[in-house]
């Protein structure tokens, strides 16, 4: 009799595990598992400085309205990849937004992540770093020739 009770408990436990696994798979599929296109771009900023810009968007889509474009900019501690593009169960924040039809960008400020670091010889910049960010964004926001995006 004890053996039958143990087998019943084991079967119930396995059934629960199976149910949780199926629910997780269905939730991941419902979240929009559309394939994404990923591009890592370099944007010239100041002399000798290039900013890293990661782009993710649905692979089947190449054109987006302005209101469907998102730019993530990290804070002063971690680069954008460790803030917005961490591969967690269910995907990253960038994946979540891109799979819902958005053109998503994540920018590394100079000196962080994939962006180049200013040389120590240059000393502190005379203007705030945001100036360089704005300058790079203005340059990058110009229309790109067809086929140059990826």
SULKAUR-V352589 format. One line per field, one symbol per residue. burial: + if it has 24 or more other ideal C-beta (glycine too) atoms within 12 Angstrom, else -. Layout:
burial = ???
//
This chain:
burial = -----------------------------------+-++++-+-++--++++++++++-----------+++++----+++-+++-----++++++++++++++++++++++++++-+----------+--++--+---+----------
//
